[in-house]
Amino acid sequence: MSKFLIVGLGNIGDEYENTRHNIGFKILDSLAKENNIKFTTDKLASVANYKFKGKTLILIKPSTFMNLSGKAVNYWMQAEKIQKENILVLTDDLALPFGAVRMKGKGSDGGHNGLKNIQETLVTSEYARLRFGVGSEFSKGRQVDYVLGKWADEENKTLEPRIKLAIEMVQSFATIGLQRTMSAYNNK
């Protein structure tokens, strides 16, 4: 049976809930709720096991805070014996317009501290990531406030269907693979 590590990036704590930077957590929370599975607190992360079409998806929400996400990713890769080809990191992306969802097999950290730490820890930028566009509606020097800010009312109205699309992409990654998922979904 194939095993996958699905990593939702975010920060722990009520003050970060429903912020743009926590979209990775939000996607995994929606997936868990939809499938009636629960996260438990474990080493360096909240963890849930999700079975989908004969695959096992280990869902983790690192409890290390964003800037140390690599520590949790590395620990769970080793603990579950998961190859980097079977890792998918869910992250917010300022370079994409709000609600755009794109999957990539590798790339730079794009200034994202969570991705930067994962790349430093794994010593590679060759791992799949699902980038969820949060837009870039902030003034110069206000990037941190923007990503740590709550979703705007307008955004909240259309967030749910975009999260559902992201969940479909996670399931697709685990069943038909990276390339076919990118072909099928990257322009939706």
C-alpha positions, 0 to 999 in steps of 0.5 A: 500500500502506498503511503503519502505525507500531506503537510498543511502549513500554518501556525498553531494558536487561535490568533492564527486561525482563519488567516491567509498563512494558515490555508494549509491547516484549513485545507486539511481541517476541511478534508478531515471534517468531510471524512469524519477523521480526527487529528491527534496531537503527536510529536511536532504535529497534529496528525491524522490518518486518511485512507483513500482508494487504497492509499494511506495519507498521513496528514500533518499540521506541524506544531513547530510554527511556520519557520521550523516546518522542516523539522516536522516534515523530516521527522514524519518522513522518517517515522512513516518511511515516506519518500520525498516523491510522496510528499505534498506540501500545502501552502499559501502563495502571494504570487497567485491571485486569490483562490488560484490553486496550482501544483508543482513538483519543485521550485524555489521557496518564493520567500515563504519561510515554511518552504524555505525551512523545509528545503533547508532541512530536506536539502532539496527543493524537489518535492511537490507543493500545492500553492493556494493563491492568497493574492497580494492586496497589501501595501509595500512593507505590509506583507507580514500583516497581510498573510497573518491577516484574516480572510476578507468577507468577499474572500470568505464567500468563495473560499469553500469551493476553492478548498474543495478543489484543493482537496480533490487535488490532494486526492488526485496526487495520491491516486494518479500522481503529480504529472497527471494531477497538474495536467488535470487541475492547474488551469481550473 
